[in-house]
Amino acid sequence: ADVLEALAEDNDSDVRQATQERSLPSEWRTKSEDEKVSALQAADVPLEVIQALATSERWTLRQAVAWSPSTPESILEKLREDDDDDVKMAATTERQLPLDWRFLSGWDKAQRLGKEKADLAILEILAQSRDSDVRRAVALHPATPERLISVLKDDDNDSVKSGIRERELPESWKSLDEDERVTALTAHDVSESVLDILSRSNSWTIRQAVARNPATSVTI
């Protein structure tokens, strides 16, 4: 017992984590962190597992517990007061997302928004995301209502505000990623409106491409 008590206070977080996870069932103890996160999507995770992982050293595991459909309200209350803001967000706003959205990374949420239709309820939740890539994707989404656009116009992140401006781009330009836009900007027939919008992009490589485009006017 003395040895475990000492290891529970070890300077290395991995050692402290291993000591803490001794209380987990054996099939959970051997899972990697990513496997634990994935398994927490189930609706029948044992309470002892939820309780143990809710106090994990790893904020990503506490976040996954906050997302999990197996987590009772008593534990969610504690996670809403977590030291990590991402965990707090998971235990409050993001729990309202459908399960197939909840456990996606910020990048994957942004990518999915760029390819799929999304319900208003999902857009409203994701507009509050701490991840600027997600908020930018909401800003660009065709179904985003004006009231959310008004909020995102004042976002602290330049890429989100740039996304609002890019809503005015032609559809053929909206679907292009950054590298594809830089390539497209080498053409001599890019419209003045496209050049004007992209001249205020948050990406310096796109602004550089606009500066190099022969069709860019002095006023831009």
Stockholm file with secondary structure:
# STOCKHOLM 1.0

chainA/1-220         ADVLEALAEDNDSDVRQATQERSLPSEWRTKSEDEKVSALQAADVPLEVIQALATSERWTLRQAVAWSPSTPESILEKLREDDDDDVKMAATTERQLPLDWRFLSGWDKAQRLGKEKADLAILEILAQSRDSDVRRAVALHPATPERLISVLKDDDNDSVKSGIRERELPESWKSLDEDERVTALTAHDVSESVLDILSRSNSWTIRQAVARNPATSVTI
#=GR chainA/1-220 SS CHHHHHHHTCSSHHHHHHHHGGGSCHHHHTSCHHHHHHHTTSTTCCHHHHHHHTTCSCHHHHHHHHHCTTCCHHHHHHHTTCSSHHHHHHHTTGGGSCHHHHTSCHHHHHHHHHHSCCCHHHHHHHTTCSCHHHHHHHHHCTTCCHHHHHHHTTCSCHHHHHHHHHTTSCHHHHTCCHHHHHHHTTSTTCCHHHHHHHTTCSCHHHHHHHHHCTTCCTTC
#=GC SS_cons         CHHHHHHHTCSSHHHHHHHHGGGSCHHHHTSCHHHHHHHTTSTTCCHHHHHHHTTCSCHHHHHHHHHCTTCCHHHHHHHTTCSSHHHHHHHTTGGGSCHHHHTSCHHHHHHHHHHSCCCHHHHHHHTTCSCHHHHHHHHHCTTCCHHHHHHHTTCSCHHHHHHHHHTTSCHHHHTCCHHHHHHHTTSTTCCHHHHHHHTTCSCHHHHHHHHHCTTCCTTC
//
